[in-house]
Amino acid sequence: MRLGVTGGIGSGKTIVCRIFSILGVPVFSADDAAKEIMDNDESIKEKVNLATGKNVYRNGILQRKELATIIFNNREILQKINSIVHPVLFEKFLEWEKMQHYPYVIMEAAILFESGADKLVDRILTVTAPESERVKRILERNNTEINDVISRMKNQYDDNFRTARSHYVVDNSGEKLVVPEILRIHNELLSLSVKKIN
């Protein structure tokens, strides 16, 4: 079985996935895989430069801040970049999954729905937190301008969209205990995957 874990920027997806990985669940980070593809795949680099209309690589190294400024202010270019990277990313996920030997695996993806990755998974978990809390976390974590954070949020679906299409919702506002909820979901997925095998 495949569980997709998603949530808005700063919601705490990584923390939730870390708890799953402590339980032994293999986790595929779509964001990390996308970075690796964009950093190392020469044909992707060429396509990214063509899509942006400029060279966003210096000495072969992607200038992430420059690319972010371009794509988060131009939805058309953002969609072009996504259509270049996502098919390669999905192939990588499917190859990775074949090497795992656990009842279920996780794909952690900030833009699970936006990328179409929701079609690849059996169950979806959305991590939520209030927008003000998420902005605060991102500003503390990254050296980011508030305008950059808000423009990124605008390019992601909101919590209402995600939760309406999810099988599970984990509230990571700090007001509820996250671990017991993850354990409940984990046990349910283990029993569902046994039924799927049988």
Summary of the structure (lengths in Angstrom):
residues: 198
radius of gyration: 17.3
end to end distance: 12.7
largest distance: 52.9
contacts: 588
relative contact order: 0.22
helix: 60%
strand: 14%
